[in-house]
C-alpha cells in the first residue's frame, strides 16, 4: 500500500526521472521477484527453530524436499501439521533415504506421504519447503548430526515456486516408493532362551543337559577339560578338581 501511494505521489508531481527511479527501486525490492535473504544460522539448533516456525505458521500445506532428514523435532512437527489437516508431503534424496539414521521409518509409521525425490526434480538447494504461498530455500540438508554447519534461508522467486510446484506434483502422481531399512541391532536379539542359541550363538540348538552330566566322572570329580581324547593331557597328569573344594572340607 505504501509503495502504491509513493508511485502515485511521484506521478502527480510529474517528475519523470523520480518516477522512473522509484519504479526501478520498487521492482528490485518487491518480494517475490528475486531471492530474498531471510536469515543466516550458525548451527543446526538455530536452523531447527527456523524450520519449526515455518511449519507451525503454515495454514494450508507443507511440501518438503530434503537430501537427508534425521531430526526428530522436525518430523514430529510434520506429524502435528498432518493432524491439523494440512497437506503434508515429503520427498527425500534417494542416496540417504534408507540410511538407518533417516526418519523414514517414523514418517511411514505415522502415514505421512513420503517418497523418493525423482531425478527430474533438481532443487537449487539441498532443502526446499513450500509453505502456503512461499518457497523457502535452505542451503543445507536437515541432518542433525552436522551440528556446526551453517545455513542460509531465503525466499524463492515466483518462477522458482511455479517450477517447484510443477515438479513436485509430477513426483506425487508418479511416486518412487521409499523403502526403510531395519535399524541394526546391537547385542542379543531376543530374550527368549530358545531363540538365543539360534540367532546369536554358534550352536544350532540349545545344548542338552547330558553335555554337563558327562563332565562328572564316577569318582565324583568334575572334569573341566572337555576336549577330545586326542587333545587330553598324557596319563598321569591330573586335569580334574575335586567336586568338593578343599576349603569346604576344612570348614566341615
Buried (B, 14 or more C-beta within 10 A) or exposed (E): EEEEEBBEEBBEEEEEEBBEEBBEEBEEEEEBEBBBEBEEBEEBEBBBEBBBEBBEEBEEBBBBBBBBBBBEEBBBBBBEBBEEEBEBBBBBBBEBBBBEEBBBBBBBEBEBBBBBBBEEBEBEBBBBBBBEEBBBBBBBBBBBEBEEBBBBBBBBBEEBBEBBEEBBEEBEEEBBEBEBEEEEEEEEEEEEEEEBBBEEEEEEEEEEEEEEEEBEEEEEBEBEEEEEEEEEEEEEEEEBEEEEEEEEEEEE
